[in-house]
Amino acid sequence: MSSMNSKVDFYFSKAEKWQEEYEKLRTIVLDCQLNEELKWGCPCYTFQRANVVLIHGFKEYCALLFFKGALLDDSNGVLIRQTENVQAGRQIRFSNIQEIVELETILKAYIYEAIEVEKAGLKVSLKKTTEYVIPDEFQLKLDEIAALKTAFEALTPGRQRAYIFYFSQPKQSKTRESRVEKYIPKILNGRGLDD
């Protein structure tokens, strides 16, 4: 078993919720010989400096996040993709200690598989923004307003994707159009959807 990192201890001790669940997840992950670090304010487990899994908690559940979960076999069908924007990461969610205990063997198998992914140097091939279909209502504006096209292309790929997804969601063209209209000023200001 790998050693516990005292920096991470406080994360577990200050947790108001999921304390028992966290402890169990922590033991399982450390059993798999990963290094424990604190990253983004969460317990993060690494193999030769590469992030493998992260433990984090939400109101409804706590979860084990596999950074390259998309590459795992998931023969047990337990991995969850949080939103369609998420390309690489996958979560396994728990709402009580019992669920963790029942899944322990599977969890370890997945963690070992995730370590193999790192050893093999596998990477998730991230879709480029150009592979996403830009809705007509937005394309029209991009063709119409040169400054908008320039501003949009200057955004990070992640921000571009977020806008494309957001503009594509409504079923009705009219709704898509009003979304585009509403966010043009933001794009011109070089800001992301949630900024």
N, C-alpha and C positions, 0 to 999 in steps of 0.2 A: 504493500500500500504506500502511495506517495504521502509526503508529509503535508500537514495542514499549514496554511500560511496565516500568520497571526493578523496580517492586514485584513484578511477576509473574515476572521472571527467576528469582528464587530458587526459586519453585515448580517451575519446569522443571529447574533445576540440581540441586535436592535429590532429585528423583524417582529412586528406585532402579530403578523399572520403567517401561516405556513411554517412555523418554526420546526415542528416535527418532520414535516415533509422535506424541508431544506436539508435537515441533518441527514435524512435517509439518502437523498439524492447525492449529497456531498460524499457520503461514505461509498456509495456505488461508483461514483466517478473516480474518486481517489484510488479505489481498488483496481482501477484500470491503468494505473501508473501514469496519470497525467499530472502536469504541474498546475498548481493553483495560484491564480493571480487575481487582482482586482482590476477590472477594466470597465469603463462606462458605469462605474458604481455598482457593478454586479460581479459575482464570483465567475471567473472565466477560467477554463481549463485548456491548457495548451500542450502540444507535442512538438518538441524542438522549435519553440517559438511560434508555431502556427496555431491559431485559434481552432479548437475542436468543438467544445460545447460550452454553453453558458447557462447558468441557473438564474431564472428571473421569476418574479411574482407579480400577479395582477389581482384585481379585486375578486374576479370569479375563479381564477385558477393560478397554479404555479406551473412553470414549464421548464423543460430542458430544451435548449435551442441548439440544434446542430447547424454549424456555420455552412457546411456544404451538404446539408440534408438532401438536396436535390439529387446528389450522386449516390445516395444510399439505396439499397435494394428495396427496403420497406416491404418485405414479404408479409409482414403482419398488419400492414395497413394502419399504422399508428401515427405516422408523421402528418403534421398539419401545415399547410401553406397559409400563412396569416392573411395575406391579401394577394391579389393577382400581380401586384407590383413587385412582390418579393420573388427574386429569381433563384437565389442559392439556399437560403436558410429554411429550415423546417423545424417545427416544434412538436414536442410530445407534451400534452397537457394533463395535469392531475388536479382533482378537486379534493382528494383525501389521501392519507398515508396508505390505506389499503390498496389503492390502485398502483402505487409505486411498488409496494411489496410484491403484488401479483406480477408486475411487469419486470421485476429485477433482472431475470435471466435475459429477457429480450433487450432490455436497456443496455446491459453489458455487451451483448452481441453487436448492437448498433454502434456502441462507442468503439469497440474493437474494429469494426468495419470502417468507422470514420477515421481511425488512426491509420488503417491500411491505405485509405484514400490519400492521406497526407504523405505517407511513406512513398507512395507511387507518384506523388507530385501531381495528382489529378486536379484539374481546374474546372469550374462550372463555366461553360461558354455562355457569357452574358449576351443577350440579344442587343444588337445595336439599335439605337433609336430609329434609324432608317428602316428597320424591319417592321416597325409599327405602322399601321395604316392611319394616316391623318384623315379625320373626318372632313368631308367636302366643305362644310360650313366654315371650318377653320382654314382649310387650304385656300378657299376663296379670298379670305382676308389677307392671308400671307402673300397671295399674288397681287392683291390690290394695294396693300400698304408695304412699301419697300422697307421702311423703318422697323415694321413689326417683324418681317422676315429676318432682318439682321439681328434684332434683339432676341428673337426666339433661338436662332442658331448660336448665339453667344451664351445661352444658358447651359448649365451642366446637363449631360445626358439624362441624369436622374430627374431633373426638373422638367426637361422636355417630355420625358415619358409620363410623368405625373399629369401634366397638362393634357397630353394626348388621351390618356385614359379617362380623365375627367370629362373632356369634351365629347368623347365617344359614348359615354354611358347612357345618356337619355335616348329613348326609343324614337322620340319625335324630333324632327328636324328643327322645329321652332324652338324647342327647349335647348337643343344643341347650340343653335344660333345665339340665343340670349346668354348662354354660359360664355360663349366666345366673346361676345360684346362686353360682358361684365369684366372679363379678365384681361382685355387688351391693355388697359393702362398699366396693370401690374407687370405684364410681359415687357412693355416698353420701358419700364423702370428697372428691368433686369431682376425682378423678384420671382421667387418660386410660388407655387400654388398656396402653400401654407405660411408663407412669410408674412 
